Amino acid sequence: MTRQIIVGNWKMNGLSRDSQELVKAITSGLPANSADVVVCPPFTQLGLLTEALKPTPVKLGAQDCHQEVSGAHTGDISAPMLADLGVSYVILGHSERRQEHGELDETVREKAMAAAKAGLTPIVCIGETEDQRETGEHFDALGWQIKGSLPDGFNGILAYEPIWAIGTGLAATTDQIAETMKFLREELVRQFGEAGKVIKILYGGSVNAGNAATILPIPEVAGALVGGASLKADAFLSIVSAASAA
Ligand SMILES: O=C[C@H](O)COP(=O)(O)O
């Protein structure tokens, strides 16, 4: 059985002291035979946490990177800069970046290529809006996002996050997740052939300590991308335990 992976996306949360305390609580509370765990703090905490996480099995991820290696891009961070710091994963195309920064599939694809080239594992996010779900256009939307956001030869992680489930406390139902995962796997195989069979797919959107044990065993779910609940060590560790048992 493949080990699941739980990714904590801290979003724009965490000053130095909180961040250090949080990773200390997480690393000291990991269950035996733990699932793989990745924490993705804001850029400002990455340097400090690299050192704190070095002696632990927890890996470090970033929440974005630029598609270029270097240059005149004020305020941006490149994939080689992240790799240089000891970062292993990078979340790309999160719906909050797509919405707040107008990030397009094409840019996400370029970022995923840049990340892989720098030795990082890209975690590319896709997800449908509430409208698309209600009008039954969700599979079309997801198919287009896969086509547009994942580069040829993609061997990173895909995160399915229905936008209406993010931060709402209202996770997708097990039936919705199961049906969508099946669709995503078929689509990955259609677009990538054999390689599409092994791309890991995470579910994200209001995963918490109470629903993780129901969501994580759903076929094709390889783990979770966790927002709010990743900021509380107890809740995050419960999700990690559920993944370790799934
Ligand atoms: O990246 C994480 C997702 O946006 C999920 O956030 P949430 O767990 O707070 O719903």
The ligand as a Tripos MOL2 file, in Angstrom:
@<TRIPOS>MOLECULE
LIG
   10     9     1     0     0
SMALL
NO_CHARGES

@<TRIPOS>ATOM
      1 O1         -4.8930   24.5390    0.4130 O.2       1 LIG1
      2 C1         -5.8040   24.2240    1.1810 C.2       1 LIG1
      3 C2         -7.1710   24.3980    0.8250 C.3       1 LIG1
      4 O2         -7.4270   25.6290    0.2410 O.3       1 LIG1
      5 C3         -8.1750   23.9510    1.8180 C.3       1 LIG1
      6 O3         -8.3990   24.9030    2.8170 O.3       1 LIG1
      7 P1         -9.3680   24.5210    4.0350 P.3       1 LIG1
      8 O4         -8.8720   23.1950    4.5600 O.co2     1 LIG1
      9 O5         -9.2150   25.6300    5.0050 O.co2     1 LIG1
     10 O6        -10.7340   24.3840    3.4600 O.co2     1 LIG1
@<TRIPOS>BOND
     1     1     2 2
     2     2     3 1
     3     3     4 1
     4     3     5 1
     5     5     6 1
     6     6     7 1
     7     7     8 2
     8     7     9 1
     9     7    10 1
@<TRIPOS>SUBSTRUCTURE
     1 LIG1         1 GROUP 0 **** ****
